[in-house]
């Protein structure tokens, strides 16, 4: 494991993100386990999600522009990512085939994201070098996800799930 991947895991854990280390062949089983542990029966996925990541025993719903109420009825969403940033513990979604559209990762109560170790960049400048072309040449929207949704009121009372999923699970593929 590289220093960047080790830092990424530490940052994720500091952001109240569950990290599951899995082999490439074990992604679907890890997703099924995460869903079972949370009582999730309906899982939203982008149409371009690799078939080998789709779990058995969970009703998989492809997001072909699901309406907000349909997204809200999902127990969780599963996507890949374009890359990840070790320094901030951030996932970068750039509307790629496995990333899906922004609403899919924001509306369901739980969000599971598959990250390969080779997608982890050490810092924001390195990440921007990799995604600049997607933004500039293809006009892709980019979302940075750093931990489960959380906000604090004036008395610093933390509330989770106000502006996105309350639970974030990263499946880190070695």
Helices and strands as residue ranges (DSSP letters): H 3-14, E 18-22, G 24-26, H 27-38, E 42-45, G 51-53, E 59-62, H 68-72, E 76-79, E 83-85, E 90-93, H 102-107, E 110-116, G 117-119, E 120-121, H 124-136, E 143-145, E 150-152, E 158-160, E 167-173
